[in-house]
Each structure stands twice: as structure tokens, then as C-alpha cells.
């Protein structure tokens, strides 16, 4: 369990949303936190991908052309 203190304005807004949607406050707060955490995780993944791509571009490793990857996957999956 986690206890947090919210501003009066935030509580008022949540109450309005709760009343207009018929959803409990707990559910609204959990959904908001889940969305925030998913967005944060997506941002972390994007940052890591950008860093890895930069490292790849700066290195001497050769990439594999998409058509070769696609052909290989098509053969592997019988397409």
C-alpha cells in the first residue's frame, strides 16, 4: 500500500471525473499511474535504442539489408 497527498485541485478534478464516469477514484488513480509508468518505460526504451543506434553507426559493424532479413524470415516461416 502507498499513501500519497494530493492537492485540493487534483482531488476535486478526480472527483469530477469519478462522478461523470461512474468509476471509483482508486481505479482512476491506478489507471493514471499505469499510463505514466508505461510512457516512462517507452521513453527509456527509445533512449536506449537511440544510444545503441548511435554506437552502431559509430562502430565498424556492418548491418544486414532488410531484403536479406525478410527473405531469411520468409524462408524460415515457409512464406
HTML snippet that shows the backbone in 3Dmol.js (N, CA, C, O; Angstrom):
<script src="https://3Dmol.org/build/3Dmol-min.js"></script>
<div id="view" style="width:600px;height:400px;position:relative"></div>
<script>
const pdb = `
ATOM      1  N   UNK A   1       0.846  -1.186   0.000  1.00  0.00           N
ATOM      2  CA  UNK A   1       0.000   0.000   0.000  1.00  0.00           C
ATOM      3  C   UNK A   1       0.882   1.236   0.000  1.00  0.00           C
ATOM      4  O   UNK A   1       1.943   1.266   0.623  1.00  0.00           O
ATOM      5  N   UNK A   2       0.419   2.249  -0.711  1.00  0.00           N
ATOM      6  CA  UNK A   2       1.131   3.512  -0.814  1.00  0.00           C
ATOM      7  C   UNK A   2       0.150   4.631  -0.494  1.00  0.00           C
ATOM      8  O   UNK A   2      -0.959   4.663  -1.027  1.00  0.00           O
ATOM      9  N   UNK A   3       0.554   5.531   0.360  1.00  0.00           N
ATOM     10  CA  UNK A   3      -0.292   6.679   0.681  1.00  0.00           C
ATOM     11  C   UNK A   3       0.379   7.925   0.132  1.00  0.00           C
ATOM     12  O   UNK A   3       1.569   8.146   0.351  1.00  0.00           O
ATOM     13  N   UNK A   4      -0.395   8.745  -0.588  1.00  0.00           N
ATOM     14  CA  UNK A   4       0.152   9.986  -1.122  1.00  0.00           C
ATOM     15  C   UNK A   4      -0.789  11.134  -0.797  1.00  0.00           C
ATOM     16  O   UNK A   4      -1.981  10.940  -0.562  1.00  0.00           O
ATOM     17  N   UNK A   5      -0.225  12.332  -0.790  1.00  0.00           N
ATOM     18  CA  UNK A   5      -1.021  13.523  -0.539  1.00  0.00           C
ATOM     19  C   UNK A   5      -1.180  14.261  -1.863  1.00  0.00           C
ATOM     20  O   UNK A   5      -0.194  14.557  -2.537  1.00  0.00           O
ATOM     21  N   UNK A   6      -2.431  14.557  -2.235  1.00  0.00           N
ATOM     22  CA  UNK A   6      -2.723  15.259  -3.476  1.00  0.00           C
ATOM     23  C   UNK A   6      -3.232  16.656  -3.162  1.00  0.00           C
ATOM     24  O   UNK A   6      -3.808  16.902  -2.103  1.00  0.00           O
ATOM     25  N   UNK A   7      -3.007  17.568  -4.107  1.00  0.00           N
ATOM     26  CA  UNK A   7      -3.524  18.925  -3.924  1.00  0.00           C
ATOM     27  C   UNK A   7      -5.052  18.896  -3.968  1.00  0.00           C
ATOM     28  O   UNK A   7      -5.659  17.987  -4.535  1.00  0.00           O
ATOM     29  N   UNK A   8      -5.647  19.899  -3.364  1.00  0.00           N
ATOM     30  CA  UNK A   8      -7.106  20.002  -3.345  1.00  0.00           C
ATOM     31  C   UNK A   8      -7.656  20.068  -4.765  1.00  0.00           C
ATOM     32  O   UNK A   8      -8.671  19.443  -5.071  1.00  0.00           O
ATOM     33  N   UNK A   9      -6.983  20.829  -5.635  1.00  0.00           N
ATOM     34  CA  UNK A   9      -7.432  20.940  -7.028  1.00  0.00           C
ATOM     35  C   UNK A   9      -7.423  19.586  -7.723  1.00  0.00           C
ATOM     36  O   UNK A   9      -8.350  19.262  -8.465  1.00  0.00           O
ATOM     37  N   UNK A  10      -6.390  18.802  -7.488  1.00  0.00           N
ATOM     38  CA  UNK A  10      -6.294  17.495  -8.122  1.00  0.00           C
ATOM     39  C   UNK A  10      -7.393  16.563  -7.608  1.00  0.00           C
ATOM     40  O   UNK A  10      -8.012  15.835  -8.383  1.00  0.00           O
ATOM     41  N   UNK A  11      -7.625  16.593  -6.318  1.00  0.00           N
ATOM     42  CA  UNK A  11      -8.689  15.759  -5.735  1.00  0.00           C
ATOM     43  C   UNK A  11     -10.042  16.176  -6.299  1.00  0.00           C
ATOM     44  O   UNK A  11     -10.872  15.329  -6.629  1.00  0.00           O
ATOM     45  N   UNK A  12     -10.260  17.483  -6.409  1.00  0.00           N
ATOM     46  CA  UNK A  12     -11.525  17.976  -6.966  1.00  0.00           C
ATOM     47  C   UNK A  12     -11.706  17.502  -8.406  1.00  0.00           C
ATOM     48  O   UNK A  12     -12.796  17.072  -8.785  1.00  0.00           O
ATOM     49  N   UNK A  13     -10.652  17.579  -9.204  1.00  0.00           N
ATOM     50  CA  UNK A  13     -10.734  17.137 -10.597  1.00  0.00           C
ATOM     51  C   UNK A  13     -10.999  15.639 -10.681  1.00  0.00           C
ATOM     52  O   UNK A  13     -11.816  15.190 -11.485  1.00  0.00           O
ATOM     53  N   UNK A  14     -10.313  14.879  -9.856  1.00  0.00           N
ATOM     54  CA  UNK A  14     -10.534  13.432  -9.837  1.00  0.00           C
ATOM     55  C   UNK A  14     -11.969  13.102  -9.433  1.00  0.00           C
ATOM     56  O   UNK A  14     -12.580  12.184  -9.981  1.00  0.00           O
ATOM     57  N   UNK A  15     -12.496  13.851  -8.478  1.00  0.00           N
ATOM     58  CA  UNK A  15     -13.875  13.626  -8.026  1.00  0.00           C
ATOM     59  C   UNK A  15     -14.863  13.905  -9.158  1.00  0.00           C
ATOM     60  O   UNK A  15     -15.831  13.166  -9.335  1.00  0.00           O
ATOM     61  N   UNK A  16     -14.621  14.962  -9.919  1.00  0.00           N
ATOM     62  CA  UNK A  16     -15.492  15.293 -11.053  1.00  0.00           C
ATOM     63  C   UNK A  16     -15.449  14.172 -12.090  1.00  0.00           C
ATOM     64  O   UNK A  16     -16.487  13.744 -12.593  1.00  0.00           O
ATOM     65  N   UNK A  17     -14.246  13.703 -12.405  1.00  0.00           N
ATOM     66  CA  UNK A  17     -14.105  12.616 -13.379  1.00  0.00           C
ATOM     67  C   UNK A  17     -14.781  11.353 -12.855  1.00  0.00           C
ATOM     68  O   UNK A  17     -15.467  10.654 -13.601  1.00  0.00           O
ATOM     69  N   UNK A  18     -14.587  11.069 -11.590  1.00  0.00           N
ATOM     70  CA  UNK A  18     -15.192   9.884 -10.983  1.00  0.00           C
ATOM     71  C   UNK A  18     -16.717   9.934 -11.085  1.00  0.00           C
ATOM     72  O   UNK A  18     -17.360   8.954 -11.458  1.00  0.00           O
ATOM     73  N   UNK A  19     -17.272  11.081 -10.751  1.00  0.00           N
ATOM     74  CA  UNK A  19     -18.727  11.226 -10.786  1.00  0.00           C
ATOM     75  C   UNK A  19     -19.265  11.172 -12.211  1.00  0.00           C
ATOM     76  O   UNK A  19     -20.321  10.588 -12.457  1.00  0.00           O
ATOM     77  N   UNK A  20     -18.538  11.782 -13.155  1.00  0.00           N
ATOM     78  CA  UNK A  20     -19.051  11.816 -14.532  1.00  0.00           C
ATOM     79  C   UNK A  20     -18.863  10.491 -15.263  1.00  0.00           C
ATOM     80  O   UNK A  20     -19.588  10.205 -16.216  1.00  0.00           O
ATOM     81  N   UNK A  21     -17.902   9.680 -14.830  1.00  0.00           N
ATOM     82  CA  UNK A  21     -17.666   8.391 -15.497  1.00  0.00           C
ATOM     83  C   UNK A  21     -18.231   7.214 -14.717  1.00  0.00           C
ATOM     84  O   UNK A  21     -18.381   6.118 -15.256  1.00  0.00           O
ATOM     85  N   UNK A  22     -18.542   7.444 -13.447  1.00  0.00           N
ATOM     86  CA  UNK A  22     -19.028   6.352 -12.607  1.00  0.00           C
ATOM     87  C   UNK A  22     -17.923   5.394 -12.183  1.00  0.00           C
ATOM     88  O   UNK A  22     -18.194   4.276 -11.744  1.00  0.00           O
ATOM     89  N   UNK A  23     -16.692   5.833 -12.317  1.00  0.00           N
ATOM     90  CA  UNK A  23     -15.554   4.984 -11.944  1.00  0.00           C
ATOM     91  C   UNK A  23     -15.014   5.420 -10.581  1.00  0.00           C
ATOM     92  O   UNK A  23     -14.989   6.613 -10.278  1.00  0.00           O
ATOM     93  N   UNK A  24     -14.586   4.469  -9.766  1.00  0.00           N
ATOM     94  CA  UNK A  24     -14.045   4.816  -8.448  1.00  0.00           C
ATOM     95  C   UNK A  24     -12.727   5.596  -8.553  1.00  0.00           C
ATOM     96  O   UNK A  24     -11.963   5.430  -9.504  1.00  0.00           O
ATOM     97  N   UNK A  25     -12.485   6.438  -7.563  1.00  0.00           N
ATOM     98  CA  UNK A  25     -11.246   7.219  -7.520  1.00  0.00           C
ATOM     99  C   UNK A  25     -10.016   6.319  -7.594  1.00  0.00           C
ATOM    100  O   UNK A  25      -9.066   6.618  -8.318  1.00  0.00           O
ATOM    101  N   UNK A  26     -10.033   5.229  -6.854  1.00  0.00           N
ATOM    102  CA  UNK A  26      -8.891   4.314  -6.825  1.00  0.00           C
ATOM    103  C   UNK A  26      -8.561   3.828  -8.235  1.00  0.00           C
ATOM    104  O   UNK A  26      -7.395   3.774  -8.625  1.00  0.00           O
ATOM    105  N   UNK A  27      -9.592   3.479  -8.987  1.00  0.00           N
ATOM    106  CA  UNK A  27      -9.399   2.984 -10.354  1.00  0.00           C
ATOM    107  C   UNK A  27      -8.800   4.071 -11.252  1.00  0.00           C
ATOM    108  O   UNK A  27      -7.907   3.794 -12.053  1.00  0.00           O
ATOM    109  N   UNK A  28      -9.288   5.296 -11.119  1.00  0.00           N
ATOM    110  CA  UNK A  28      -8.777   6.404 -11.925  1.00  0.00           C
ATOM    111  C   UNK A  28      -7.305   6.677 -11.634  1.00  0.00           C
ATOM    112  O   UNK A  28      -6.507   6.872 -12.550  1.00  0.00           O
ATOM    113  N   UNK A  29      -6.957   6.687 -10.361  1.00  0.00           N
ATOM    114  CA  UNK A  29      -5.568   6.952  -9.975  1.00  0.00           C
ATOM    115  C   UNK A  29      -4.663   5.819 -10.448  1.00  0.00           C
ATOM    116  O   UNK A  29      -3.566   6.069 -10.946  1.00  0.00           O
ATOM    117  N   UNK A  30      -5.115   4.581 -10.296  1.00  0.00           N
ATOM    118  CA  UNK A  30      -4.308   3.449 -10.756  1.00  0.00           C
ATOM    119  C   UNK A  30      -4.096   3.511 -12.265  1.00  0.00           C
ATOM    120  O   UNK A  30      -2.994   3.253 -12.748  1.00  0.00           O
ATOM    121  N   UNK A  31      -5.143   3.849 -13.010  1.00  0.00           N
ATOM    122  CA  UNK A  31      -5.013   3.955 -14.467  1.00  0.00           C
ATOM    123  C   UNK A  31      -4.028   5.060 -14.846  1.00  0.00           C
ATOM    124  O   UNK A  31      -3.197   4.879 -15.735  1.00  0.00           O
ATOM    125  N   UNK A  32      -4.125   6.197 -14.174  1.00  0.00           N
ATOM    126  CA  UNK A  32      -3.220   7.313 -14.463  1.00  0.00           C
ATOM    127  C   UNK A  32      -1.770   6.927 -14.179  1.00  0.00           C
ATOM    128  O   UNK A  32      -0.875   7.235 -14.966  1.00  0.00           O
ATOM    129  N   UNK A  33      -1.544   6.256 -13.062  1.00  0.00           N
ATOM    130  CA  UNK A  33      -0.186   5.829 -12.726  1.00  0.00           C
ATOM    131  C   UNK A  33       0.326   4.778 -13.710  1.00  0.00           C
ATOM    132  O   UNK A  33       1.493   4.813 -14.101  1.00  0.00           O
ATOM    133  N   UNK A  34      -0.535   3.848 -14.112  1.00  0.00           N
ATOM    134  CA  UNK A  34      -0.133   2.847 -15.103  1.00  0.00           C
ATOM    135  C   UNK A  34       0.261   3.505 -16.415  1.00  0.00           C
ATOM    136  O   UNK A  34       1.271   3.143 -17.019  1.00  0.00           O
ATOM    137  N   UNK A  35      -0.535   4.472 -16.858  1.00  0.00           N
ATOM    138  CA  UNK A  35      -0.207   5.184 -18.104  1.00  0.00           C
ATOM    139  C   UNK A  35       1.124   5.913 -17.979  1.00  0.00           C
ATOM    140  O   UNK A  35       1.951   5.862 -18.890  1.00  0.00           O
ATOM    141  N   UNK A  36       1.330   6.588 -16.862  1.00  0.00           N
ATOM    142  CA  UNK A  36       2.585   7.304 -16.646  1.00  0.00           C
ATOM    143  C   UNK A  36       3.770   6.348 -16.697  1.00  0.00           C
ATOM    144  O   UNK A  36       4.771   6.625 -17.358  1.00  0.00           O
ATOM    145  N   UNK A  37       3.652   5.222 -15.998  1.00  0.00           N
ATOM    146  CA  UNK A  37       4.758   4.265 -15.949  1.00  0.00           C
ATOM    147  C   UNK A  37       5.012   3.625 -17.312  1.00  0.00           C
ATOM    148  O   UNK A  37       6.165   3.380 -17.667  1.00  0.00           O
ATOM    149  N   UNK A  38       3.965   3.351 -18.075  1.00  0.00           N
ATOM    150  CA  UNK A  38       4.137   2.803 -19.422  1.00  0.00           C
ATOM    151  C   UNK A  38       4.840   3.812 -20.327  1.00  0.00           C
ATOM    152  O   UNK A  38       5.738   3.447 -21.086  1.00  0.00           O
ATOM    153  N   UNK A  39       4.433   5.082 -20.247  1.00  0.00           N
ATOM    154  CA  UNK A  39       5.077   6.125 -21.048  1.00  0.00           C
ATOM    155  C   UNK A  39       6.538   6.285 -20.642  1.00  0.00           C
ATOM    156  O   UNK A  39       7.404   6.453 -21.501  1.00  0.00           O
ATOM    157  N   UNK A  40       6.818   6.233 -19.353  1.00  0.00           N
ATOM    158  CA  UNK A  40       8.194   6.350 -18.877  1.00  0.00           C
ATOM    159  C   UNK A  40       9.033   5.190 -19.408  1.00  0.00           C
ATOM    160  O   UNK A  40      10.156   5.390 -19.869  1.00  0.00           O
ATOM    161  N   UNK A  41       8.482   3.976 -19.342  1.00  0.00           N
ATOM    162  CA  UNK A  41       9.195   2.802 -19.835  1.00  0.00           C
ATOM    163  C   UNK A  41       9.435   2.906 -21.343  1.00  0.00           C
ATOM    164  O   UNK A  41      10.515   2.563 -21.825  1.00  0.00           O
ATOM    165  N   UNK A  42       8.432   3.379 -22.086  1.00  0.00           N
ATOM    166  CA  UNK A  42       8.602   3.570 -23.528  1.00  0.00           C
ATOM    167  C   UNK A  42       9.712   4.576 -23.816  1.00  0.00           C
ATOM    168  O   UNK A  42      10.515   4.380 -24.729  1.00  0.00           O
ATOM    169  N   UNK A  43       9.753   5.657 -23.031  1.00  0.00           N
ATOM    170  CA  UNK A  43      10.795   6.671 -23.215  1.00  0.00           C
ATOM    171  C   UNK A  43      12.173   6.091 -22.913  1.00  0.00           C
ATOM    172  O   UNK A  43      13.137   6.383 -23.620  1.00  0.00           O
ATOM    173  N   UNK A  44      12.270   5.277 -21.877  1.00  0.00           N
ATOM    174  CA  UNK A  44      13.543   4.635 -21.554  1.00  0.00           C
ATOM    175  C   UNK A  44      13.984   3.716 -22.687  1.00  0.00           C
ATOM    176  O   UNK A  44      15.160   3.699 -23.052  1.00  0.00           O
ATOM    177  N   UNK A  45      13.045   2.950 -23.247  1.00  0.00           N
ATOM    178  CA  UNK A  45      13.352   2.063 -24.372  1.00  0.00           C
ATOM    179  C   UNK A  45      13.829   2.867 -25.577  1.00  0.00           C
ATOM    180  O   UNK A  45      14.790   2.482 -26.242  1.00  0.00           O
ATOM    181  N   UNK A  46      13.154   3.990 -25.861  1.00  0.00           N
ATOM    182  CA  UNK A  46      13.533   4.825 -27.000  1.00  0.00           C
ATOM    183  C   UNK A  46      14.918   5.427 -26.799  1.00  0.00           C
ATOM    184  O   UNK A  46      15.716   5.472 -27.735  1.00  0.00           O
ATOM    185  N   UNK A  47      15.206   5.884 -25.597  1.00  0.00           N
ATOM    186  CA  UNK A  47      16.519   6.453 -25.301  1.00  0.00           C
ATOM    187  C   UNK A  47      17.608   5.403 -25.478  1.00  0.00           C
ATOM    188  O   UNK A  47      18.658   5.684 -26.056  1.00  0.00           O
ATOM    189  N   UNK A  48      17.360   4.196 -24.982  1.00  0.00           N
ATOM    190  CA  UNK A  48      18.332   3.114 -25.124  1.00  0.00           C
ATOM    191  C   UNK A  48      18.528   2.747 -26.593  1.00  0.00           C
ATOM    192  O   UNK A  48      19.654   2.513 -27.033  1.00  0.00           O
ATOM    193  N   UNK A  49      17.439   2.696 -27.346  1.00  0.00           N
ATOM    194  CA  UNK A  49      17.531   2.361 -28.772  1.00  0.00           C
ATOM    195  C   UNK A  49      18.331   3.417 -29.523  1.00  0.00           C
ATOM    196  O   UNK A  49      19.143   3.084 -30.386  1.00  0.00           O
ATOM    197  N   UNK A  50      18.109   4.684 -29.200  1.00  0.00           N
ATOM    198  CA  UNK A  50      18.863   5.760 -29.848  1.00  0.00           C
ATOM    199  C   UNK A  50      20.351   5.638 -29.538  1.00  0.00           C
ATOM    200  O   UNK A  50      21.186   5.821 -30.423  1.00  0.00           O
ATOM    201  N   UNK A  51      20.683   5.333 -28.298  1.00  0.00           N
ATOM    202  CA  UNK A  51      22.082   5.182 -27.903  1.00  0.00           C
ATOM    203  C   UNK A  51      22.724   4.003 -28.629  1.00  0.00           C
ATOM    204  O   UNK A  51      23.839   4.117 -29.138  1.00  0.00           O
ATOM    205  N   UNK A  52      22.026   2.881 -28.678  1.00  0.00           N
ATOM    206  CA  UNK A  52      22.562   1.705 -29.363  1.00  0.00           C
ATOM    207  C   UNK A  52      22.734   1.965 -30.852  1.00  0.00           C
ATOM    208  O   UNK A  52      23.710   1.514 -31.452  1.00  0.00           O
ATOM    209  N   UNK A  53      21.799   2.686 -31.453  1.00  0.00           N
ATOM    210  CA  UNK A  53      21.909   3.014 -32.874  1.00  0.00           C
ATOM    211  C   UNK A  53      23.109   3.924 -33.115  1.00  0.00           C
ATOM    212  O   UNK A  53      23.851   3.735 -34.079  1.00  0.00           O
ATOM    213  N   UNK A  54      23.301   4.913 -32.239  1.00  0.00           N
ATOM    214  CA  UNK A  54      24.465   5.804 -32.348  1.00  0.00           C
ATOM    215  C   UNK A  54      25.754   5.005 -32.277  1.00  0.00           C
ATOM    216  O   UNK A  54      26.674   5.214 -33.067  1.00  0.00           O
ATOM    217  N   UNK A  55      25.809   4.077 -31.310  1.00  0.00           N
ATOM    218  CA  UNK A  55      27.006   3.244 -31.162  1.00  0.00           C
ATOM    219  C   UNK A  55      27.224   2.381 -32.402  1.00  0.00           C
ATOM    220  O   UNK A  55      28.361   2.194 -32.833  1.00  0.00           O
ATOM    221  N   UNK A  56      26.147   1.855 -32.976  1.00  0.00           N
ATOM    222  CA  UNK A  56      26.251   1.048 -34.189  1.00  0.00           C
ATOM    223  C   UNK A  56      26.794   1.893 -35.337  1.00  0.00           C
ATOM    224  O   UNK A  56      27.695   1.462 -36.056  1.00  0.00           O
ATOM    225  N   UNK A  57      26.241   3.105 -35.510  1.00  0.00           N
ATOM    226  CA  UNK A  57      26.675   3.979 -36.607  1.00  0.00           C
ATOM    227  C   UNK A  57      28.132   4.395 -36.447  1.00  0.00           C
ATOM    228  O   UNK A  57      28.839   4.556 -37.442  1.00  0.00           O
ATOM    229  N   UNK A  58      28.589   4.572 -35.213  1.00  0.00           N
ATOM    230  CA  UNK A  58      29.968   4.995 -34.959  1.00  0.00           C
ATOM    231  C   UNK A  58      30.949   3.835 -35.051  1.00  0.00           C
ATOM    232  O   UNK A  58      32.150   4.052 -35.211  1.00  0.00           O
ATOM    233  N   UNK A  59      30.456   2.614 -34.952  1.00  0.00           N
ATOM    234  CA  UNK A  59      31.314   1.432 -34.977  1.00  0.00           C
ATOM    235  C   UNK A  59      31.592   0.975 -36.400  1.00  0.00           C
ATOM    236  O   UNK A  59      31.183   1.614 -37.370  1.00  0.00           O
ATOM    237  N   UNK A  60      32.295  -0.146 -36.501  1.00  0.00           N
ATOM    238  CA  UNK A  60      32.644  -0.671 -37.819  1.00  0.00           C
ATOM    239  C   UNK A  60      31.840  -1.922 -38.177  1.00  0.00           C
ATOM    240  O   UNK A  60      32.135  -2.581 -39.174  1.00  0.00           O
ATOM    241  N   UNK A  61      30.833  -2.252 -37.376  1.00  0.00           N
ATOM    242  CA  UNK A  61      29.995  -3.415 -37.646  1.00  0.00           C
ATOM    243  C   UNK A  61      29.066  -3.122 -38.825  1.00  0.00           C
ATOM    244  O   UNK A  61      28.487  -2.039 -38.917  1.00  0.00           O
ATOM    245  N   UNK A  62      28.934  -4.091 -39.716  1.00  0.00           N
ATOM    246  CA  UNK A  62      28.069  -3.934 -40.884  1.00  0.00           C
ATOM    247  C   UNK A  62      26.656  -4.415 -40.555  1.00  0.00           C
ATOM    248  O   UNK A  62      26.471  -5.421 -39.869  1.00  0.00           O
ATOM    249  N   UNK A  63      25.680  -3.690 -41.050  1.00  0.00           N
ATOM    250  CA  UNK A  63      24.294  -4.087 -40.871  1.00  0.00           C
ATOM    251  C   UNK A  63      23.888  -5.111 -41.924  1.00  0.00           C
ATOM    252  O   UNK A  63      24.635  -5.378 -42.865  1.00  0.00           O
ATOM    253  N   UNK A  64      22.701  -5.679 -41.756  1.00  0.00           N
ATOM    254  CA  UNK A  64      22.149  -6.638 -42.711  1.00  0.00           C
ATOM    255  C   UNK A  64      21.005  -5.937 -43.447  1.00  0.00           C
ATOM    256  O   UNK A  64      20.078  -5.436 -42.812  1.00  0.00           O
ATOM    257  N   UNK A  65      21.064  -5.899 -44.785  1.00  0.00           N
ATOM    258  CA  UNK A  65      19.983  -5.241 -45.534  1.00  0.00           C
ATOM    259  C   UNK A  65      18.623  -5.879 -45.232  1.00  0.00           C
ATOM    260  O   UNK A  65      18.518  -7.092 -45.050  1.00  0.00           O
ATOM    261  N   UNK A  66      17.589  -5.041 -45.183  1.00  0.00           N
ATOM    262  CA  UNK A  66      16.249  -5.501 -44.850  1.00  0.00           C
ATOM    263  C   UNK A  66      15.791  -6.621 -45.776  1.00  0.00           C
ATOM    264  O   UNK A  66      15.194  -7.593 -45.312  1.00  0.00           O
ATOM    265  N   UNK A  67      16.058  -6.505 -47.077  1.00  0.00           N
ATOM    266  CA  UNK A  67      15.592  -7.528 -48.016  1.00  0.00           C
ATOM    267  C   UNK A  67      16.186  -8.886 -47.674  1.00  0.00           C
ATOM    268  O   UNK A  67      15.529  -9.910 -47.860  1.00  0.00           O
ATOM    269  N   UNK A  68      17.427  -8.912 -47.173  1.00  0.00           N
ATOM    270  CA  UNK A  68      18.049 -10.179 -46.778  1.00  0.00           C
ATOM    271  C   UNK A  68      17.393 -10.750 -45.519  1.00  0.00           C
ATOM    272  O   UNK A  68      17.162 -11.955 -45.421  1.00  0.00           O
ATOM    273  N   UNK A  69      17.101  -9.884 -44.576  1.00  0.00           N
ATOM    274  CA  UNK A  69      16.434 -10.315 -43.341  1.00  0.00           C
ATOM    275  C   UNK A  69      15.045 -10.851 -43.679  1.00  0.00           C
ATOM    276  O   UNK A  69      14.647 -11.913 -43.199  1.00  0.00           O
ATOM    277  N   UNK A  70      14.311 -10.107 -44.509  1.00  0.00           N
ATOM    278  CA  UNK A  70      12.960 -10.520 -44.882  1.00  0.00           C
ATOM    279  C   UNK A  70      12.982 -11.855 -45.612  1.00  0.00           C
ATOM    280  O   UNK A  70      12.170 -12.732 -45.318  1.00  0.00           O
ATOM    281  N   UNK A  71      13.887 -12.018 -46.546  1.00  0.00           N
ATOM    282  CA  UNK A  71      13.980 -13.287 -47.282  1.00  0.00           C
ATOM    283  C   UNK A  71      14.263 -14.440 -46.333  1.00  0.00           C
ATOM    284  O   UNK A  71      13.661 -15.508 -46.440  1.00  0.00           O
ATOM    285  N   UNK A  72      15.178 -14.217 -45.408  1.00  0.00           N
ATOM    286  CA  UNK A  72      15.534 -15.251 -44.437  1.00  0.00           C
ATOM    287  C   UNK A  72      14.338 -15.624 -43.563  1.00  0.00           C
ATOM    288  O   UNK A  72      14.096 -16.801 -43.298  1.00  0.00           O
ATOM    289  N   UNK A  73      13.594 -14.615 -43.120  1.00  0.00           N
ATOM    290  CA  UNK A  73      12.428 -14.866 -42.276  1.00  0.00           C
ATOM    291  C   UNK A  73      11.319 -15.557 -43.071  1.00  0.00           C
ATOM    292  O   UNK A  73      10.646 -16.448 -42.552  1.00  0.00           O
ATOM    293  N   UNK A  74      11.128 -15.151 -44.323  1.00  0.00           N
ATOM    294  CA  UNK A  74      10.117 -15.793 -45.163  1.00  0.00           C
ATOM    295  C   UNK A  74      10.429 -17.271 -45.340  1.00  0.00           C
ATOM    296  O   UNK A  74       9.537 -18.115 -45.259  1.00  0.00           O
ATOM    297  N   UNK A  75      11.701 -17.581 -45.584  1.00  0.00           N
ATOM    298  CA  UNK A  75      12.098 -18.981 -45.744  1.00  0.00           C
ATOM    299  C   UNK A  75      11.888 -19.756 -44.449  1.00  0.00           C
ATOM    300  O   UNK A  75      11.410 -20.890 -44.458  1.00  0.00           O
ATOM    301  N   UNK A  76      12.252 -19.128 -43.340  1.00  0.00           N
ATOM    302  CA  UNK A  76      12.144 -19.782 -42.035  1.00  0.00           C
ATOM    303  C   UNK A  76      10.693 -20.122 -41.699  1.00  0.00           C
ATOM    304  O   UNK A  76      10.412 -21.147 -41.077  1.00  0.00           O
ATOM    305  N   UNK A  77       9.786 -19.259 -42.113  1.00  0.00           N
ATOM    306  CA  UNK A  77       8.372 -19.437 -41.766  1.00  0.00           C
ATOM    307  C   UNK A  77       7.541 -19.968 -42.932  1.00  0.00           C
ATOM    308  O   UNK A  77       6.311 -19.967 -42.876  1.00  0.00           O
ATOM    309  N   UNK A  78       8.214 -20.418 -43.980  1.00  0.00           N
ATOM    310  CA  UNK A  78       7.522 -21.038 -45.110  1.00  0.00           C
ATOM    311  C   UNK A  78       6.651 -20.099 -45.914  1.00  0.00           C
ATOM    312  O   UNK A  78       5.615 -20.510 -46.437  1.00  0.00           O
ATOM    313  N   UNK A  79       7.049 -18.858 -46.020  1.00  0.00           N
ATOM    314  CA  UNK A  79       6.254 -17.886 -46.797  1.00  0.00           C
ATOM    315  C   UNK A  79       6.819 -17.701 -48.186  1.00  0.00           C
ATOM    316  O   UNK A  79       6.279 -16.925 -48.974  1.00  0.00           O
TER     317      UNK A  79
END
`;
const viewer = $3Dmol.createViewer("view");
viewer.addModel(pdb, "pdb");
viewer.setStyle({}, {cartoon: {color: "spectrum"}});
viewer.zoomTo();
viewer.render();
</script>
